[in-house]
């Protein structure tokens, strides 16, 4: 299984816009979470970033996120990173 970190930008909208609430709900229904485990502790991800552990390919993850984001607004950008290792500083613990 691989860990994917996904960033979704709804261009021209602030993070408190209702479209981001719709995005968060749809992403969570698809198995993406807005938290990340680091050094045995759970942290909140930054706004519009998601985490998913999956056997799927990076392309499949990208396609599924685009399928979620496009009905909300077609003016979006998605970045998918397959994570081997990461560091964090300043994320808020849960």
C-alpha positions in Angstrom: 0.0 0.0 0.0 1.2 3.5 -0.8 0.4 6.8 0.9 -0.8 9.6 -1.4 -1.0 13.3 -0.4 -3.4 15.2 -2.6 -3.8 19.0 -3.0 -6.9 20.4 -4.6 -7.2 24.1 -5.6 -10.6 25.5 -6.5 -9.2 28.5 -8.4 -10.5 31.9 -7.3 -12.2 30.6 -4.2 -11.2 31.1 -0.6 -10.9 28.1 1.7 -14.1 29.1 3.6 -16.2 29.1 0.4 -19.1 26.6 0.5 -17.5 24.8 -2.5 -14.6 23.7 -0.3 -17.1 22.3 2.2 -18.7 20.3 -0.6 -15.2 19.2 -1.8 -14.2 18.1 1.8 -17.4 16.0 2.1 -17.1 14.4 -1.3 -13.4 13.6 -0.7 -14.1 12.0 2.7 -16.8 9.9 1.1 -14.2 8.6 -1.4 -11.9 7.6 1.4 -9.6 10.6 1.6 -8.9 12.0 5.0 -7.8 15.5 6.2 -5.4 14.1 8.8 -1.9 12.6 8.7 0.0 10.4 11.1 3.5 11.6 12.0 5.8 10.2 14.6 2.9 8.3 16.2 0.7 11.4 16.4 -2.3 12.5 14.3 -2.2 16.0 12.7 -4.7 18.1 10.7 -3.7 18.5 7.1 -3.5 22.1 5.6 -6.7 23.4 3.9 -7.6 21.5 0.7 -5.0 18.8 1.3 -5.9 15.2 1.7 -4.3 11.9 2.6 -5.2 8.4 1.3 -3.5 5.0 1.7 -4.3 2.8 -1.3 -3.0 0.1 -3.7 -4.2 2.3 -6.7 -1.8 4.0 -9.0 -1.1 7.8 -8.9 -3.0 8.1 -12.2 -6.1 6.4 -10.7 -6.0 8.6 -7.6 -5.7 11.7 -9.9 -8.6 10.6 -12.0 -10.8 9.9 -9.0 -10.0 13.3 -7.5 -10.8 15.0 -10.8 -14.1 13.1 -10.9 -14.9 14.6 -7.5 -13.7 18.1 -8.1 -15.0 18.8 -11.6 -18.8 18.8 -10.7 -18.0 21.4 -8.0 -16.0 23.6 -10.4 -14.2 22.8 -13.5 -11.7 25.6 -12.7 -9.6 23.4 -10.4 -6.1 22.1 -10.1 -5.1 18.8 -8.6 -1.7 17.6 -7.5 -1.1 14.0 -6.4 2.1 12.9 -4.6 3.0 9.3 -3.8 4.8 9.7 -0.5 7.8 7.6 0.5 8.7 9.9 3.4 7.7 13.3 4.6 8.5 15.8 7.4 6.2 18.3 8.9 6.5 21.4 11.1 3.7 23.5 12.4 0.7 21.3 11.6 -1.8 21.3 14.4 -2.2 18.1 16.4 -5.6 16.6 16.9 
